[in-house]
Amino acid sequence: MTTTENTSASPLDVEIGALTGGPADLSQYAGRAVLVVNVASKCGLTPQYEGLERLHERYAERGFTVLGVPCNQFLGQEPGSAEEIAEFCSATYGVTFPMTEKVEVNGDGRHPLYERLVGFADAEGHSGDIRWNFEKFLVGRDGAVVARFSPQTEPESAEVVTAVEKALG
């Protein structure tokens, strides 16, 4: 795959499993704005689940979805099974947004979803490898990546909210 094809294909065109088993069917989000976030249950940034859930609830009716993508590549901070991850997110943070299977976001085993995301640069110009848990990518209604946010950027920050509202039109 060439670099041009890599960045022009929508991240939502890849196959990935759902956390609860079976396919996640990302095509169901066509025409929606989607915030893709690599998540972890045992990270200092884990409380961002609260803001992600509020953002998801606030804009869902306008065509917005948060998509959580568990990853255990950063100091083993997502060690649980699919069932443990689902229980933790639901019981601790009331998460209702969809979650995928646990994947790798960096390295030779990088999931194709992240192959299509990492070429997009954030406001500071960072592109390439995911830096830590809770790095965020906003995919617009047309399936193109429109924004990237650092792991430390809070989900309900003005920067993220403005980008989501712009993506929703």
N, C-alpha and C positions, 0 to 999 in steps of 0.2 A: 504494500500500500504506500503510495507516495504521500508526501507531506500535504499536498494540496487536497487529495482525497480525504486524508485524515481529518483535516479541519473543516471541510465542506460537508461531510456527512453528519447528520444529526446524531447526537449522543443517544437520543431516544429510539434510534433504529437498531440498537444492539439487543441481543438476547441476554437476559440475566434472570436468575432465579429469585423467587420471593422468599422472604425470611421464613414464612410459614410452610414453604414447600411449593413445588410447581413453578411455572414461569411467572415472572413479574409483569409481563406484557406491557412494556413501556409505551407501546403504540396507543394505549388508551389515553395517554396524556397529550396526544396530538391536538394542537389548537389551544393548549393550556400553557401557562408559564410555570416552570418547574425549578425549584431550588434544590439542587443535588448536593448533599452534605455527607462527607465520610464521618461516621459517628463512632463513639466508643463509650462504654459504660463506666470505666474506671480512670477517667482523665480529669484533670483540673478544670477542663472546659465542659465537662458533662452537663453542668447546670444549664448550658445553652439549649438543651432539650426543651426547657420551659418556654423560652422565647421562640424556638422553632414551632412548637405546638400552637402558641398564640398567633404567630404569623400565618400558619396554615389555616387556623380557624377564622381569622380576620378576613382573609382573601379567598377562601375556598369557593364561595358563591360567585365570585367574579372570574373564576377560571384559573386558580392558582393551587399548586400542590407542593408540599415539601416532600422530598424523597430521601429517606435515610439509607445510607450505605455503610453497614458495619465493616470495620477494618481492624485487624489486630497487628498491624505493622509498626505501630509506634509504641515501643516499650511494652508490648503485650497487653495493652489497655482494653482490649475487647476479647478476653479469653473464653467467654461463655459459648454454650451451644445456642442454636437458633431459639430453642424454647426458653433458655435462660435470658437471652437478650430481649425477647418479646415480653417476658414476664417483668423484667426489670423496667423496661421503658413504659409499659402500661401501668404497673403498680407504683413506680416512683415518680414518673413525670406525666402520666395520663396521656401518653402519646397515642394519637389516632391516625397520624399520617402514615403512608405506606413505607415499608422497609424491605430492602432486598436481602438476598443471601450475603454472608460475609465474604468479602473479596480482597484482593491485593490491589492497591492503588499506585504502587511504585514498583520498579524493578522488572525483571524478566517475566514475572507472573502477573503483570499489570492487566487488569480486566479491560476488555475492549471499550467499555463505557468510559473509563478514565483515559484510555488512549485518545479518545475524541474530545476530552475536556482539557487535558494538561497543556495543550498548545496555546490556550487563551491566556493572555496576561491580565493581571489585576491592575488597579490604578497606579501602583508603584512600579509596574513593569515586570513583575515576577511572572514567569511562565515556567513550564516544566514540572518537575516532581512536586508532589503534594508535600507541604512542609510539616503538617501535623494533623491531628484529629480536628474535625470541624472546619475544614476548608470548604468554602461554599462556591458553587457555580450556578448562575441563573441562566436557564435556557428559556428563550422567548417562545411565544406562541407559534412561530414559524419553525421551531426546532433548532435554531442557531444559538450558540452560547453568546450571551450579551453582557455578562459581568462575572467577575471572579473576586472573591473576598477572602482575606486572610483568616486563619483560624481564630484569631483574637477578636475579629469584628463580630460584635453582638448581632444576633438575628434581627432584633428590633431597632438597630441603629438607624439613624436618618439615612445613611448611605444605602443600606439594604432596602429599607422601606421605599425610598425614592426610586430605586432601580426596579423594584417589584411593581410599583404603581405605573411607572413608565412602560414596562413590559406588558402590563394589562391594558394599557391604552386608556 
